[in-house]
Amino acid sequence: MLSSWRKTREDQHVKERTAAVFADSMLSFSLTTAMYLVTFGIGASPFTNIEAARIFCCNSCIAIFFNYLYVLSFYGSSLVFTGYIENNYQHSIFCRKVPKPEVLQEKPAWYRFLLTAKFSEDTTDSEEANTYESHLLVWFLKRYYCDWITNTYVKPFVVLFYLVYISFALMGYLQVSEGSDLSNIVATATRTIEYTTAQQKYFSNYSPVIGFYIYESIEYWNTSVQEDVLEYTKGFVRISWFESYLNYLRKLNISTGLPKKNFTDMLRNSFLKAPQFAHFTEDIIFSKKYNNEVDVVASRMFLVAKTMETKREELYDLLETLRKLSLTSKVKFIVFNPSFVYMDRYASSVGAPLQNSCISALFLLFFSAFLVADSLINVWLTLTVASVEFGVIGFMTLWKVELDCISVLCLIYGINYTIDNCAPLLSTFVLGKEFTRTKWVKNALEVHGVAILQSYLCYIVGLIPLAAVPSNLTRTLFRCLFLIALVTFFHCFAILPVILTFLPPSKKKRKEKKNPENREEIECVEMVDMDSTRVVDQITTV
C-alpha cells in the first residue's frame, strides 16, 4: 500500500489517490488474508489434536483478522491524513506548513534542518512523476540489480548456486530427526536441563518405571480379578513387584477367608504393619461409606518395563500396546511415564501437523486456482512453495533443529509466507504481454522488489529479539522463521528472476493480433526540389 501511495501524484485529489491505492493493493491483500485465515483455521479446527498448536493457530487467526481491519480503517485513514497534509504543503512529521525557500533561508540553522522539504509549488510535473523512481531502493533495482541478475554471464552462476542449494537441502532432508527431547521445550538455564542431561547420561540404558493406576473399585479379594490384572502386566514387567503384591493379597484372602468388609480392614492393617510393603501404603485409597463400610476406591503400583529409554521405537510400541490393553481389559487402568508425554508429543506433533500442512497446501492451491488469472501462476507457485519448503527442512536439520511441534507449525506458516512474497512477482511476469521475458522479469522486480525488500528487512528486525531468549523452544522458532524468510528472499531476488527468463510462458505468443478494422493510417509526404527532378526527403507520419 505504501508503494502504491508513492506512485500516485501529489497534485491528485486525496480521494483519487486513496482509490488508486486500494484498487492496486487491496485485492491481493484480501486474497492473502483469506489464505492465512483458511490455513490457520484448519490448524485451529478439531483436526488438530495438540492444544498448543490449536491455541497458536486460533491466536494467529484473530491477529490476522484484526490486522485486516486495521489496514482497512486506521492505516487507510493515515494515508488520507497524509494526503491532506501534502496538499496543504505541511511537513509530514511536524504538520507545520513548509515555508518557501527564500523564507526558510532567513530562519535559524536548526529550524532549516528540521523543516527542510521540497516545496511543491516549485516542482515541475516531471519531478513529481519521478518522485517514486528517485527512491534509493527503486533506483538501485532499476539501475543496477535488474540488469545484473538478468545478465547472460550471471545466470549460469545462479543456476549453479541453486544446484548447490538443492544438494545441501537434500543432505539435510535425509538426516531429519523427530524431536522428543525434554530439554528442547524448557528454558536453558534451569534445573530441568541439568536433570535431563544427567538422566540421559547415566540412566538412559535402564528400563523406564511405569505408573500403573487402577481407578475403579474392583474385587481385590477375588482371585480371578487378581489373575486378570497380573495377565495384563506380564508382557512388559521386568521386576515382579506387582506379582509379590498380588501374592500378598492372595495370602490375606486364603488365610483368612474373610468377606469384602473384613478383607479391606485386614488389607489396610497389614499394609501398615508389613515393612516389605511400606511403599504401597500411600498408593491405596480407602473410603468410608455411610454405613462405615471401608472400600478400596483406587490403587497405584510402579512397574519396570522391559525396554530401554534410549530406544524410542520400543517406548512408542509399549505405549500403544498398553493403551490398547487399557481399552480392552476388564480392569480399568491407566499407565504413565514421563517418556510417554514426549512420545505423545512426537506422534501427534509430527503426524497431525504434517497432515494439516498437506491439507492446507492442497486447499490453498485449489483455492488459488480459481482466483489467479492464469493457470501458469498456480503452477509456478506450487513449484516455488515446494522448493522453499524442501530447502527449509534441509537447512533446518543442518542447523540442529528437530522436527517437532514448533518447527512443523513454522513450515505451515512458510507456505503462506512464500505465496505472499512470490505471488506478486509471478503474477506480473505471467500476465505480461509482448516484449521479452527478461523485460518482464525486470518490470516485476521494479514494481514489487522494493516492497518485498522493505517487508523482509522489517521481518528480520522483528525476529532478532527472539534469538536472545534463553529457551530452546524460542530458539527453534527463531531459526525456522529466519530460514523461511532467507530462503524465500533468495527465491524472489535470485532464483525466480533467472529461471523465468528461459522457461515458459513465452511472451512472443502473447502478442495481440491487430484487427483489420483497426488498421494504421500512414501518410507519406514527399519533398522535392524546385525543378521536380529528384526526391529530397520523405516524411512519414502515423
C-alpha positions, 0 to 999 in steps of 0.5 A: 500500500505504501508503494502504491501511495508513492506512485500516485501524484501529489497534485491528485485529489486525496480521494483519487489517490486513496482509490488508486491505492486500494484498487492496486493493493487491496485485492491481493491483500484480501486474497492473502488474508483469506489464505492465512485465515483458511490455513490457520483455521484448519490448524485451529479446527478439531483436526488438530489434536495438540492444544498448543498448536490449536491455541497458536493457530486460533491466536494467529487467526484473530491477529490476522483478522484484526490486522485486516481491519486495521489496514482497512480503517486506521492505516487507510485513514493515515494515508488520507491524513497524509494526503491532506497534509501534502496538499496543504504543503505541511511537513509530514512529521511536524504538520507545520506548513513548509515555508518557501525557500527564500523564507526558510533561508532567513530562519535559524540553522536548526529550524532549516534542518528540521523543516527542510522539504521540497516545496511543491509549488516549485516542482515541475510535473516531471519531478513529481512523476519521478518522485517514486523512481528517485527512491534509493531502493527503486533506483538501485533495482532499476539501475543496477540489480535488474540488469545484473541478475538478468545478465547472460554471464550471471545466470549460469552462476545462479543456476549453479548456486541453486544446484548447490542449494538443492544438494545441501537441502537434500543432505539435510532432508535425509538426516531429519530427526523427530524431536522428543527431547525434554530439554528442547521445550524448557528454558536453558538455564534451569534445573530441568536441563541439568536433570535431563542431561544427567538422566540421559547420561547415566540412566538412559540404558535402564528400563523406564518405571511405569505408573500403573493406576487402577481407578475403579473399585474392583474385587481385590479379594477375588482371585480371578480379578487378581489373575486378570490384572497380573495377565495384563502386566506380564508382557512388559514387567521386568521386576515382579513387584506387582506379582509379590503384591498380588501374592500378598493379597492372595495370602490375606484372602486364603488365610483368612477367608474373610468377606469384602468388609473384613478383607479391606480392614485386614488389607489396610492393617497389614499394609501398615504393619508389613515393612516389605510393603511400606511403599504401597501404603500411600498408593491405596485409597480407602473410603468410608461409606455411610454405613462405615463400610471401608472400600478400596476406591483406587490403587497405584503400583510402579512397574519396570518395563522391559525396554530401554529409554534410549530406544524410542521405537520400543517406548512408542510400541509399549505405549500403544500396546498398553493403551490398547490393553487399557481399552480392552481389559476388564480392569480399568487402568491407566499407565504413565511415564514421563517418556510417554508425554514426549512420545505423545508429543512426537506422534501427534506433533509430527503426524497431525501437523504434517497432515494439516500442512498437506491439507492446507497446501492442497486447499490453498492451491485449489483455492488459488486456482480459481482466483489467479488469472492464469493457470501458469501462476498456480503452477509456478507457485506450487513449484516455488512453495515446494522448493522453499519448503524442501530447502527449509527442512534441509537447512533446518536439520543442518542447523540442529533443529528437530522436527517437532511441534514448533518447527512443523507449525513454522513450515505451515506458516512458510507456505503462506509466507512464500505465496505472499512474497512470490505471488506478486512477482509471478503474477506480473511476469505471467500476465505480461504481454509482448516484449521479452521475458527478461523485460518482464522479469525486470518490470516485476522486480521494479514494481514489487522488489522494493516492497518485498525488500522493505517487508523482509528487512522489517521481518528480520528486525522483528525476529532478532529479539527472539534469538536472545531468549534463553529457551530452546523452544524460542530458539527453534522458532527463531531459526525456522522463521529466519530460514523461511524468510532467507530462503524465500528472499533468495527465491524472489531476488535470485532464483525466480528472476533467472529461471523465468527468463528461459522457461515458459510462458513465452511472451512472443505468443502473447502478442495481440493480433491487430484487427483489420478494422483497426488498421494504421493510417500512414501518410507519406509526404514527399519533398522535392526540389524546385525543378521536380527532378529528384526526391529530397526527403520523405516524411512519414507520419502515423 
